[in-house]
Amino acid sequence: GYPSQPDHTEKETLFQLLDAQRQTGIQLTEHYAMSPAASVCGLYFGHPEARYFAVDRITRDQVEHYAARKGASEVGHAVIASTLTTVAVFLPVVFLEGVAAQLFRDQALTVSFSLLAALAVSLTLIPMMVAVSGRKHADGGGHEIPTGGRFRRAGRFAFIAIPSFIVRILRTIFGGILKGLGLLTRPITAVFDRIMAAVTDLYPRLLRGALHHRALVLATAAVAFAGSIALVPSLGVDLIPPFAQGEFAFKVQLPEGTPLEVTDHFIASLSDLLEEDETVESFSSIAGGAGLSLAATGTEGENTARIQVRMNPGSGPLQEDAVIARLRSRLAETEGLHFDFERATFFSFRTPVEVEVYSDSLDELHDAATQVASALAGIPGLVDLRSSAEMGNPEVQVRFDREQLARLGLDLATVAATVRTKVQGDVATRFTEGDREIDIRVRVLDQSDAKVEDIHGLIIGHVDGRPIFLKSVAQIDLTEGPTEIRRIGQKRAAVVGGNLSGRDMGAVAEDVRARIKDLALPMGVSAALSGQEEELQSSFRSLALAMGLAIFLVY
């Protein structure tokens, strides 16, 4: 009869010996040949056919389960450790802030989840597929070894046989393509092989020479490291490098009150400058407020214009910068003109360099913004300076004398409403034409030819039958108001910003900080650097935090 059922340890020992026999060709000893494990598994070395059948059955059927389980358990800890180490590097990126988070957060999450999914598949699905690979083996009489029930066979066919067949087809197709590419690139690969052979022959000699001159090698490495550290302060820093896409625009604003004909004539002079440049493919211009931007603020008038330039295909950044420099120089020569440079970008950011000036007084804010703009004007690489506190909109300011109104028995709100109605008019009725309603506005002054003196003579009321003129109860001045009133963090602020040309943002920002520090601003007025520089510092702080967290998790 057959020996008793072997235990698990004895079967594992037999499997290991069978594996060693297949690799080395050494036969099993009589002890293991007649062991209970060998008997139960069908090993009988006295008969050749039974021996080969038994070895085939053990090594191909049972050993596959053992190898899958044993292999997964042996490499599992190493695979888990290496995968989690990589995840520990990418996962802290989710804590980034600012533009760095927008650029890298999705990528970090994608890599982390992909690695974790690959880890789960390598420790569960792959060993299972190896263990139940479903190979069909035949014994000496041609009988097929059963491989499971109907559902198990169907599962193997759907999830193992079909994918394996597809993989073999793809391997054959791509193998043929790679062979064809190999034949086509054989001259190039031959040259590469010769170079690699020369490098392979040279490397051992260089390595022996380095080992014989250890002090020289270490000194050279130390000097190179010190030199690289010394070059760090001279490296440029930018949040996002500028992209030369062959298209840019200038938005031009002439002094207030400039008629449309003068604005159009000035833009025509810029067009003449571009027509002489062979690197420019096309350009277009718009004079007047309509169509200057998608988000019109209502401040664009006849004194504003825009010119759009497109470079020839194949033009490089140097040619584009040259055209921009010529236009910028031409615009800077015109007194009283303001312009903004615009370029298509992949990301929407604020101006590269911005200085925020805070003050509760509008006059002090305007003076401080002018002082900051004058201080920044001489910084190399900082161009297109513009202040949001610039005065430019002509307006008539009416300051009522409250005491005089009280003596005459007039109400301030009533008088103000009367002035507004006489200047702007009042909608008395509406005229209907089809599905349109047209306002019929009644007013005293004709805005087409009204003058400031006409406002002085407005009658705002009557006292004892005598008319009261506006000039007798108010001070009327013709001044210029601010183009905008901006608030940042519930504080009244002005922004002085500019673009970069020829220098990196980090170097320009250092010069700006030094200029701001030297300014003598009035009490209650403050200035701080913002813009893309603020985004850059926030991104650097987030990256430092993520790097520290990654080092902690890895080690």
C-alpha positions in Angstrom: 0.0 0.0 0.0 0.9 3.7 -0.1 2.4 5.5 2.8 0.4 7.8 5.0 -0.6 11.4 4.1 2.5 13.7 4.4 2.4 16.9 6.4 2.7 20.4 4.9 6.4 20.8 5.7 7.4 17.6 4.1 5.5 18.5 0.9 7.2 21.9 0.7 10.6 20.2 1.1 9.8 17.8 -1.7 8.7 20.7 -4.0 11.9 22.5 -3.3 14.0 19.4 -4.1 12.0 18.9 -7.3 12.8 22.5 -8.3 16.5 22.0 -7.6 16.5 18.7 -9.6 15.0 20.5 -12.6 17.6 23.3 -12.4 20.7 21.1 -11.7 19.8 17.7 -13.1 20.6 15.9 -9.8 18.3 13.0 -9.1 16.3 12.6 -5.9 17.8 10.3 -3.2 16.0 7.1 -2.4 14.9 8.6 0.9 12.9 11.3 -0.7 11.9 9.1 -3.6 10.1 6.7 -1.2 8.9 9.4 1.2 5.2 9.7 2.1 5.0 13.0 0.1 6.4 11.3 -3.0 4.1 8.3 -2.6 1.0 10.4 -2.2 2.0 12.7 -5.1 2.4 9.6 -7.3 6.2 9.4 -7.3 7.5 6.0 -7.9 11.0 6.0 -9.3 11.0 2.4 -10.1 8.9 2.9 -13.2 10.0 5.5 -15.8 6.6 6.4 -17.1 5.1 6.8 -13.6 8.1 8.9 -12.6 7.8 11.3 -15.5 4.0 11.5 -15.0 4.3 12.2 -11.3 7.0 14.8 -11.7 5.0 16.6 -14.5 1.9 16.5 -12.3 3.6 17.9 -9.2 5.8 20.5 -10.9 3.1 21.8 -13.3 -0.1 21.4 -11.2 0.6 21.5 -7.5 3.8 23.5 -7.7 2.1 26.3 -9.5 -0.1 26.9 -6.5 2.9 26.6 -4.2 5.0 28.9 -6.3 2.3 31.5 -6.5 1.8 31.5 -2.8 5.4 31.3 -1.9 6.6 33.9 -4.4 3.9 36.4 -3.4 4.8 36.0 0.3 8.6 36.3 -0.4 8.5 39.5 -2.5 5.3 41.0 -0.9 7.1 43.0 1.8 9.7 44.3 -0.7 7.1 45.4 -3.2 5.0 47.0 -0.6 8.0 48.9 0.8 9.2 50.2 -2.6 5.7 51.2 -3.7 4.9 53.1 -0.5 8.2 54.8 -0.7 7.3 56.2 -4.1 3.8 57.1 -2.9 5.3 58.9 0.1 7.2 61.2 -2.4 4.1 62.1 -4.5 1.3 62.1 -1.9 2.5 65.3 0.0 2.1 67.3 -3.2 -1.7 67.4 -2.4 -0.8 69.9 0.4 0.6 72.5 -2.1 -1.1 75.9 -2.4 -1.4 78.4 -5.2 -0.3 77.8 -8.7 1.9 74.9 -7.7 -1.2 73.0 -6.5 -2.9 73.7 -9.9 0.1 72.3 -11.8 1.1 69.3 -9.7 -1.8 68.2 -7.5 -3.7 66.2 -10.1 -0.5 64.6 -11.3 0.5 63.5 -7.8 -2.9 62.0 -7.1 -2.8 60.1 -10.5 0.6 58.7 -9.8 -0.3 57.7 -6.2 -3.5 56.0 -7.1 -1.9 54.2 -10.0 0.9 52.9 -7.8 -1.5 51.7 -5.1 -3.7 50.0 -7.7 -0.6 48.3 -9.3 0.4 47.1 -5.8 -3.0 45.6 -5.2 -3.0 43.9 -8.6 0.6 42.5 -8.2 -0.2 41.0 -4.7 -3.6 39.6 -5.5 -4.6 39.2 -9.1 -1.3 38.2 -10.6 -0.6 35.3 -8.1 -4.2 34.1 -8.6 -3.8 34.1 -12.4 -0.6 32.1 -12.1 -2.1 29.6 -9.6 -5.2 29.0 -11.8 -3.5 29.4 -15.2 -5.6 26.6 -16.5 -3.0 24.7 -18.4 -4.1 21.4 -19.7 -1.7 18.5 -19.2 -1.9 15.0 -20.5 -0.9 11.8 -18.8 0.6 8.7 -20.5 -2.8 7.6 -21.9 -3.8 10.9 -23.3 -6.3 11.6 -20.5 -6.7 15.3 -19.7 -6.3 16.3 -16.1 -9.5 18.0 -14.8 -9.1 21.7 -14.2 -12.4 22.6 -12.4 -16.1 23.0 -12.8 -18.1 24.6 -15.6 -18.0 28.1 -14.1 -14.3 27.8 -13.3 -13.5 26.8 -16.9 -15.7 29.6 -18.2 -14.0 32.1 -16.0 -10.5 30.9 -17.1 -11.6 31.1 -20.7 -13.0 34.7 -20.3 -10.3 36.2 -18.1 -7.2 34.1 -19.0 -7.5 32.4 -22.3 -9.0 35.3 -24.3 -6.6 37.9 -22.8 -3.6 35.6 -23.4 -4.7 35.1 -27.0 -5.0 38.8 -27.6 -1.6 39.4 -26.0 0.0 36.8 -28.3 -1.6 38.5 -31.3 -0.4 41.9 -30.3 3.0 40.5 -29.4 3.3 39.0 -32.9 2.1 42.2 -34.6 4.4 44.5 -32.6 7.2 42.1 -32.8 7.1 42.2 -36.6 6.9 46.0 -36.5 9.9 46.2 -34.2 11.9 43.8 -36.4 11.1 46.0 -39.4 12.2 49.1 -37.5 15.3 47.3 -36.4 16.2 46.6 -40.0 15.6 50.3 -41.0 17.6 51.7 -38.1 20.4 49.1 -38.3 23.0 51.7 -39.5 22.2 54.0 -36.6 22.2 51.2 -34.1 25.5 50.0 -35.5 27.1 53.4 -34.8 25.6 53.4 -31.4 26.9 49.9 -30.6 30.4 50.9 -31.6 30.2 54.0 -29.4 28.9 51.9 -26.5 31.7 49.3 -27.1 34.3 52.1 -26.9 32.7 53.4 -23.7 32.6 49.9 -22.2 36.3 49.5 -23.0 37.2 52.9 -21.7 35.2 52.8 -18.5 37.3 50.1 -16.6 40.5 52.1 -17.3 39.0 55.3 -16.1 37.7 53.5 -13.0 41.1 52.0 -12.2 42.7 55.4 -12.7 40.1 57.0 -10.3 40.8 54.4 -7.7 44.5 55.0 -7.9 44.0 58.8 -7.5 41.4 59.0 -4.8 42.5 62.3 -3.4 42.3 64.0 -6.8 38.8 62.6 -7.5 37.5 63.7 -4.1 39.0 67.1 -4.5 37.5 67.6 -7.9 34.0 66.5 -6.7 34.3 68.9 -3.7 35.2 71.8 -6.0 32.4 71.0 -8.4 29.9 70.8 -5.5 31.1 74.1 -4.0 31.0 75.8 -7.5 27.4 74.6 -8.0 26.4 76.0 -4.6 28.0 79.3 -5.4 26.0 79.6 -8.6 22.6 79.2 -6.8 22.2 82.9 -6.0 22.7 83.8 -9.7 20.0 81.5 -10.9 16.9 83.3 -12.2 13.5 82.6 -10.7 10.1 82.9 -12.5 6.7 81.7 -11.6 5.8 80.7 -15.2 8.3 81.3 -18.0 6.9 83.5 -20.8 5.6 81.6 -23.8 6.4 83.1 -27.3 3.3 82.0 -29.3 3.9 84.5 -32.1 0.9 86.7 -31.2 0.7 89.8 -28.9 -1.2 93.0 -28.5 -0.9 96.6 -27.1 -3.8 98.4 -25.6 -3.2 102.2 -26.0 -4.8 105.0 -24.0 -4.2 108.6 -25.2 -5.0 111.6 -23.0 -8.6 112.1 -22.0 -10.5 114.1 -24.5 -8.5 113.0 -27.5 -10.9 112.8 -30.5 -11.4 109.5 -32.4 -9.7 110.9 -35.5 -6.4 111.6 -33.6 -6.5 108.2 -32.0 -7.0 106.5 -35.4 -4.2 108.5 -36.9 -1.8 107.5 -34.1 -2.6 103.8 -34.5 -2.1 104.2 -38.3 1.5 105.4 -37.6 2.1 102.2 -35.6 0.7 100.2 -38.6 3.3 101.9 -40.9 6.0 100.7 -38.5 4.8 97.1 -38.6 4.4 97.0 -42.4 8.1 97.6 -42.8 8.9 94.5 -40.7 9.2 91.3 -42.7 8.8 89.1 -39.6 5.2 90.3 -39.1 2.6 88.2 -40.9 -0.5 90.3 -40.1 -1.8 92.9 -37.7 -5.1 94.5 -36.9 -6.2 97.6 -35.0 -9.3 99.0 -33.3 -9.7 102.7 -32.4 -12.4 103.7 -30.0 -14.0 102.0 -27.0 -16.1 99.4 -28.8 -14.5 96.0 -29.2 -11.3 96.7 -27.2 -12.0 93.9 -24.7 -14.5 91.2 -24.0 -15.2 92.7 -20.6 -15.7 96.3 -21.2 -15.6 98.4 -18.1 -17.3 101.5 -19.6 -14.1 103.6 -19.3 -13.0 102.9 -22.9 -13.7 106.0 -25.0 -12.5 107.6 -28.2 -9.0 108.0 -26.7 -8.4 104.2 -26.5 -7.2 101.8 -29.1 -5.8 98.3 -29.5 -3.4 96.8 -32.0 -3.0 93.0 -32.5 0.2 91.6 -34.1 0.8 88.1 -35.4 4.3 86.9 -36.3 5.3 84.8 -39.3 5.2 81.0 -38.8 8.7 80.0 -37.7 9.6 83.3 -36.1 11.5 82.7 -32.8 11.3 84.5 -29.5 14.2 86.8 -30.5 12.3 88.2 -33.5 9.1 88.6 -31.4 11.0 90.4 -28.7 12.6 92.7 -31.3 9.1 93.8 -32.7 7.8 94.3 -29.1 10.8 96.4 -28.2 10.3 98.7 -31.3 6.6 99.2 -30.6 7.2 99.8 -26.9 9.9 102.4 -27.7 7.6 104.1 -30.2 4.8 104.2 -27.6 7.1 105.5 -24.8 8.0 108.5 -27.0 4.5 109.8 -26.9 3.8 112.2 -24.0 0.7 111.5 -21.9 0.1 108.1 -23.4 -0.4 104.9 -21.4 -0.3 101.4 -22.8 -0.6 97.8 -21.6 1.2 94.9 -23.2 -0.9 91.7 -23.6 0.1 88.2 -24.6 -1.8 85.0 -24.9 -1.0 82.8 -21.9 -2.0 79.3 -20.8 -2.6 80.5 -17.3 -4.3 83.7 -16.0 -2.1 85.5 -13.5 -1.8 89.0 -12.2 1.0 91.3 -13.4 4.4 89.8 -12.8 5.4 92.7 -10.4 2.7 94.6 -8.4 3.0 96.9 -5.4 -0.1 97.5 -3.4 -0.3 100.9 -1.7 -2.9 101.3 1.1 -4.3 104.6 2.6 -7.7 105.8 3.8 -7.2 109.2 2.1 -7.7 109.3 -1.6 -5.3 112.3 -2.1 -2.6 110.6 0.0 -3.2 107.3 -1.9 -2.7 109.1 -5.2 0.5 110.9 -4.1 1.9 107.7 -2.6 1.2 105.6 -5.7 2.8 108.3 -7.9 5.9 108.2 -5.5 6.1 104.4 -5.8 5.8 104.5 -9.6 8.6 107.1 -9.8 10.8 104.9 -7.6 10.2 101.8 -9.7 10.7 103.5 -13.0 14.5 103.2 -13.0 14.6 99.4 -12.2 16.2 97.5 -15.1 13.9 94.9 -16.7 10.7 96.5 -15.3 8.6 98.0 -18.1 5.0 99.1 -18.8 4.6 100.7 -15.4 1.0 101.6 -14.6 -0.8 102.9 -11.5 -4.5 102.3 -10.8 -4.6 105.6 -9.0 -3.7 107.7 -12.0 -6.0 110.7 -12.5 -7.5 110.9 -16.0 -11.2 111.3 -16.1 -12.3 115.0 -16.3 -15.2 115.7 -14.0 -17.1 118.6 -12.5 -17.2 118.5 -8.7 -20.0 120.4 -6.9 -19.4 121.1 -3.2 -22.5 122.5 -1.5 -22.2 125.1 1.3 -24.5 123.6 3.9 -24.7 126.8 6.0 -25.8 128.9 3.0 -28.4 126.3 2.1 -29.7 126.4 5.7 -29.9 130.2 5.7 -32.0 130.0 2.5 -34.1 127.3 3.8 -33.2 124.8 1.1 -32.7 121.0 1.6 -29.5 119.5 0.5 -31.0 116.3 -0.9 -33.6 118.2 -2.8 -31.1 120.6 -4.3 -28.8 117.7 -5.3 -31.6 115.9 -7.0 -32.6 119.0 -8.9 -29.0 119.4 -10.2 -28.9 115.8 -11.3 -32.2 116.0 -13.1 -31.2 119.2 -14.9 -27.8 117.8 -16.0 -28.7 114.2 -16.7 -32.4 114.8 -17.5 -35.4 112.8 -16.5 -37.3 110.1 -18.4 -40.7 111.7 -18.8 -42.3 108.9 -20.9 -41.4 106.1 -23.4 -42.1 105.9 -27.1 -43.1 102.4 -28.3 -42.0 101.3 -31.7 -42.9 97.7 -32.4 -41.3 95.7 -29.6 -38.9 98.5 -28.6 -39.4 101.1 -26.0 -37.4 104.3 -26.4 -36.9 106.7 -23.5 -37.9 110.3 -23.9 -35.6 112.2 -21.6 -36.2 115.9 -20.7 -33.2 118.0 -19.5 -32.2 121.6 -19.4 -28.6 121.3 -20.8 -27.8 120.1 -24.3 -24.8 117.8 -23.7 -23.5 118.2 -27.2 -22.5 121.8 -26.6 -22.8 122.3 -22.8 -20.0 124.1 -21.0 -18.9 124.2 -17.4 -20.2 127.8 -17.1 -23.7 126.6 -17.9 -23.7 124.6 -14.7 -23.0 127.7 -12.7 -26.2 129.3 -13.9 -28.5 126.4 -13.1 -31.5 127.5 -11.0 -32.0 125.2 -8.1 -34.9 126.9 -6.4 -36.7 130.1 -5.5 -36.8 132.1 -2.2 -39.4 134.9 -2.0 -39.9 134.8 -5.7 -36.2 135.2 -6.4 -34.3 132.5 -8.3 -31.4 130.8 -6.5 -28.4 129.9 -8.8 -26.2 126.9 -8.1 -23.0 129.1 -8.0 -24.4 131.0 -5.0 -24.7 127.9 -2.8 -21.9 125.6 -4.1 -18.3 125.6 -5.2 -17.9 124.3 -8.7 -14.5 123.0 -9.8 -13.3 121.3 -13.0 -10.9 118.5 -11.9 -9.7 115.0 -12.9 -11.0 112.0 -11.0 -9.4 108.6 -10.5 -9.8 106.0 -13.2 -10.9 103.5 -10.5 -11.3 103.2 -6.7 -10.0 99.8 -5.7 -10.3 98.0 -2.3 -8.2 95.1 -1.2 -9.2 93.4 2.0 -11.8 96.1 2.8 -9.0 98.7 2.5 -8.7 101.4 -0.1 -5.7 100.6 -2.2 -3.9 101.5 -5.4 -1.8 99.0 -7.4 1.4 99.9 -9.3 2.3 97.1 -11.7 4.6 96.4 -14.6 5.8 93.7 -16.9 9.2 92.1 -17.2 11.7 92.4 -20.1 15.2 90.9 -20.1 15.4 89.9 -16.4 13.8 87.2 -14.3 11.2 88.0 -11.7 13.3 87.1 -8.7 16.0 89.7 -9.5 13.5 92.4 -10.3 11.5 91.7 -7.1 14.6 92.1 -5.0 15.2 95.5 -6.5 11.6 96.5 -6.0 11.8 95.5 -2.3 14.9 97.6 -1.9 13.2 100.7 -3.5 10.1 100.3 -1.4 12.2 100.1 1.8 14.0 103.4 1.0 10.7 105.3 0.4 9.6 107.8 3.0 5.8 107.3 2.9 3.5 109.4 5.1 2.0 108.2 8.3 -0.9 105.8 7.6 0.3 104.8 4.1 1.9 101.4 3.5 3.2 99.6 0.5 3.8 95.9 -0.1 5.0 93.7 -3.0 2.4 91.4 -4.5 1.5 90.0 -7.9 3.1 86.9 -9.3 6.0 87.3 -6.8 3.5 86.7 -4.0 2.3 83.6 -5.8 5.9 82.4 -6.2 6.7 82.8 -2.5 3.6 80.9 -1.5 4.4 78.1 -3.9 8.0 77.9 -2.6 6.7 77.6 1.0 4.3 74.9 0.0 7.0 73.0 -1.9 9.3 73.2 1.1 6.6 71.8 3.3 5.8 69.0 0.9 9.5 68.1 0.5 10.0 67.9 4.3 6.9 65.7 4.7 8.1 63.4 1.9 11.5 63.0 3.5 9.9 62.2 6.8 7.5 59.6 5.3 10.3 58.0 3.3 12.8 57.5 6.1 
